[in-house]
């Protein structure tokens, strides 16, 4: 979990829009294991440790179902601290009847599913970083079948007690309209490094030698439009930098690229070239 603390630039929070707040709260509480930290008539802040909010839900007025073939959220990824936790979540998912897709990425073992609105979710655990293979600045990742039989030996039925307190927002994966523009923005503007790229379709970026804090792809089509404001999906996500000075340095880089940045309290707001909203903080 050393790639998600204050000294490393990382994605710390995701905010999504939903059609039915109470339905979503029930799903994220009963199926995934969040607890509600704060709630209003149309928002809910969710936590794993009772203190830090890592996911927020919002039900704006006149919401429409998730639009397809647009930019925006592909999935957000919840990182569990141990393999035992992931195995226990699999047993829990079977008990709850939650359909799961899965993959072994060499660097991690991952489960995939959607919330009731079609927002993509990954729940995963990282393998020991010492076991990751690097070729220069690129990490080796694959999409191999997950060995469920072996995974389940690490856990046991009915052992899931909700998200462990050490759970963090591991990464976010976004649909973008133009991969080269996205690469320039996230590298030269926000200060990330590309650690893996799948031709002209997807790239994975990080800081601190992580396998990825952000994924970017054009699988919804090059030139995909921005979704309507009233569409289910991503509201914004937060990137946490180590210090205030590091945020100011990033803002200077964005201004040099003629990227608009708005300021409020300890947060700065911007958008990537595909209209994905980002909060910058420290």
Secondary structure, 3 states (H helix, E strand, C coil): CCCCCCCCCEEEEEEEECCCHHHHHHHHHHHHCCEEEEECCCEEEEECCCCCEEEEEECCCCCECCCCCECEEEEEEEECCCHHHHHHHHHHHHHHCCCCEEEECCCEEEEEEECCCCCEEEEEEECCHHHCCEECCEECCCCECCCHHHHHCCCCCCCCCCCCCCCEEEEEEEECCCHHHHHHHHHHHCCCEEEEEECCCEEEEECCCCCCCEEEECCCCCCCECCCCCECEEEEEEEECCCHHHHHHHHHHHHHCCCCCEEECCEEEEECCCCCEEEEEC
